[in-house]
Amino acid sequence: MRKQRLASFLHLLMSLLALAAVAEPAWLENSTESVDEVQQWQDTINQLEQDSETFSIDMVESLKGYALVLAKAGHREEAIETLRRAQHILHRHQGVHTPKQLDLIHQLIAISLEDLDYLNADQLQGFIFYLADRTDDLDSKIAAHQSLADWYLRSGQFKRATTTVREAIELIESADDNQHQELIPLLLNQALYRQMTGLCCNRKYLQRAQQIAESTSAATDIKDEIQLRLADASLLEGKQEKAILHWQNLSKPASREPGLITGRRQFKDAEEMRKQYYQISEDPMRRRSLYQMTPEQRRTSLHLPPQFFIVNNNPGLLPIMIRDSTDSIENNEKLTHTVGSPFVFLRDQLEQILPLRLRQTENLSSLKLVLTFTVTDQGRVKNIRIEGEAPRALKKLLRDTLSSSRYRPALQASRPVTTLDVSITQTFTIDDDVKQL
């Protein structure tokens, strides 16, 4: 009885400490108090081990709280070991597929992101999906697919995001529920993910979402969102009149400022497109040969100047792109770093046009250029002016980027109007502080 009361008291104490660690992380900034807190938790864990079995299921919650304090104190390796220990205990008692380990895995993902270990975070996300997809519950399966697709979007795996959300759509369709409102956000995301891969003509997904919204009497704000997305698709297709019809179909006259349309855009430099690039390949016998690079290989080559850019309207986008296994690459690296906001470039490609001094992270992060221009009523950019110190090649790149981008024009009473002196600030900050999921 005495041991049970002691264990209950220790569990309560650890719960209060964990709550304090979450509510007031600044408290742990004091290194002395941080060390004391870690030691206090270690003593508590040791006491629990003496009062119960080493692999007791009662240890799991305590280990989770201990790992949280370790991570906040900067002891991330020890935190990972503690979480793995808690996961091992769960596996021993409830099997390797127990859903109770999800909280542990999310903590491991957060630590991986803080350590910039994006590939490990990617593997853990895949394991979460594996666990969640084992259920027979349709809603849980759909949620698991959408969660994984969201991760793929964040980590630059746009093709996989498209495939995963399509599988979620097929799950609903297989249940003979082709008009369910739950399809609407999936269809909107399908169109978005395809734009991020550089694919156009996504109107059919948006039109299907519109048809479902009308037939199921969806909320007005959902219908308006679909109309705005259809207007964006019309602008990307160069169909101004269709875009105007969609703006006029909004539930009430709209007035909006101009804004960049999210997506990946290819540079259309005629001189650059005429160039031929070659690459050396090596067969198993180590015989080398020269072959001409395909357009896709040119786009992803890290030894060429920027071939494309991404408009980043998603604050959760990580500064990397994890390559799909189907991509042709020059080396075995799965991960490519990106840089820039609101225009995102492959960092290695950007460095091809930068002097050596600006390739250093500190100097690159200090670059800040103000771009001022006119957005026409058709969403075209004209009269570009660039303020700020930067190499001529970089300023040319940003001019080409703006000229290749597409804007939503400003609206007055749902009619597009030309806007003068629109300004955005292009930065190249390398942000190592990644927020937890």
Rosetta blueprint (number, residue, H / E / L):
1 M L
2 R H
3 K H
4 Q H
5 R H
6 L H
7 A H
8 S H
9 F H
10 L H
11 H H
12 L H
13 L H
14 M H
15 S H
16 L H
17 L H
18 A H
19 L H
20 A H
21 A H
22 V H
23 A H
24 E L
25 P H
26 A H
27 W H
28 L H
29 E H
30 N L
31 S H
32 T H
33 E H
34 S H
35 V H
36 D H
37 E H
38 V H
39 Q H
40 Q H
41 W H
42 Q H
43 D H
44 T H
45 I H
46 N H
47 Q H
48 L H
49 E H
50 Q H
51 D H
52 S L
53 E L
54 T L
55 F L
56 S L
57 I L
58 D L
59 M H
60 V H
61 E H
62 S H
63 L H
64 K H
65 G H
66 Y H
67 A H
68 L H
69 V H
70 L H
71 A H
72 K H
73 A L
74 G L
75 H L
76 R H
77 E H
78 E H
79 A H
80 I H
81 E H
82 T H
83 L H
84 R H
85 R H
86 A H
87 Q H
88 H H
89 I H
90 L H
91 H H
92 R H
93 H H
94 Q H
95 G L
96 V L
97 H L
98 T L
99 P H
100 K H
101 Q H
102 L H
103 D H
104 L H
105 I H
106 H H
107 Q H
108 L H
109 I H
110 A H
111 I H
112 S H
113 L H
114 E H
115 D L
116 L L
117 D L
118 Y H
119 L H
120 N H
121 A H
122 D H
123 Q H
124 L H
125 Q H
126 G H
127 F H
128 I H
129 F H
130 Y H
131 L H
132 A H
133 D L
134 R L
135 T L
136 D L
137 D L
138 L H
139 D H
140 S H
141 K H
142 I H
143 A H
144 A H
145 H H
146 Q H
147 S H
148 L H
149 A H
150 D H
151 W H
152 Y H
153 L H
154 R H
155 S L
156 G L
157 Q L
158 F H
159 K H
160 R H
161 A H
162 T H
163 T H
164 T H
165 V H
166 R H
167 E H
168 A H
169 I H
170 E H
171 L H
172 I H
173 E H
174 S H
175 A L
176 D L
177 D L
178 N L
179 Q L
180 H L
181 Q L
182 E L
183 L H
184 I H
185 P H
186 L H
187 L H
188 L H
189 N H
190 Q H
191 A H
192 L H
193 Y H
194 R H
195 Q H
196 M H
197 T L
198 G L
199 L L
200 C L
201 C L
202 N L
203 R H
204 K H
205 Y H
206 L H
207 Q H
208 R H
209 A H
210 Q H
211 Q H
212 I H
213 A H
214 E H
215 S H
216 T L
217 S L
218 A L
219 A L
220 T H
221 D H
222 I H
223 K H
224 D H
225 E H
226 I H
227 Q H
228 L H
229 R H
230 L H
231 A H
232 D H
233 A H
234 S H
235 L H
236 L H
237 E L
238 G L
239 K L
240 Q H
241 E H
242 K H
243 A H
244 I H
245 L H
246 H H
247 W H
248 Q H
249 N L
250 L L
251 S L
252 K L
253 P L
254 A L
255 S L
256 R E
257 E L
258 P L
259 G E
260 L E
261 I L
262 T L
263 G E
264 R E
265 R E
266 Q E
267 F L
268 K L
269 D L
270 A H
271 E H
272 E H
273 M H
274 R H
275 K L
276 Q L
277 Y L
278 Y E
279 Q E
280 I E
281 S E
282 E E
283 D L
284 P L
285 M L
286 R L
287 R L
288 R E
289 S E
290 L E
291 Y E
292 Q E
293 M L
294 T L
295 P H
296 E H
297 Q H
298 R H
299 R H
300 T H
301 S L
302 L L
303 H L
304 L L
305 P L
306 P L
307 Q L
308 F E
309 F E
310 I E
311 V E
312 N L
313 N L
314 N L
315 P L
316 G L
317 L L
318 L L
319 P L
320 I E
321 M E
322 I E
323 R L
324 D L
325 S L
326 T L
327 D L
328 S L
329 I L
330 E L
331 N L
332 N L
333 E L
334 K L
335 L E
336 T E
337 H E
338 T E
339 V E
340 G L
341 S E
342 P L
343 F E
344 V E
345 F E
346 L E
347 R H
348 D H
349 Q H
350 L H
351 E H
352 Q L
353 I L
354 L L
355 P L
356 L H
357 R H
358 L H
359 R H
360 Q L
361 T H
362 E H
363 N H
364 L H
365 S H
366 S L
367 L L
368 K E
369 L E
370 V E
371 L E
372 T E
373 F E
374 T E
375 V E
376 T L
377 D L
378 Q L
379 G L
380 R L
381 V E
382 K E
383 N E
384 I E
385 R E
386 I E
387 E E
388 G L
389 E L
390 A L
391 P L
392 R H
393 A H
394 L H
395 K H
396 K H
397 L H
398 L H
399 R H
400 D H
401 T H
402 L H
403 S H
404 S H
405 S L
406 R L
407 Y E
408 R E
409 P L
410 A E
411 L E
412 Q E
413 A L
414 S L
415 R E
416 P E
417 V E
418 T L
419 T E
420 L E
421 D E
422 V E
423 S E
424 I E
425 T E
426 Q E
427 T E
428 F L
429 T L
430 I L
431 D L
432 D L
433 D L
434 V L
435 K L
436 Q L
437 L L
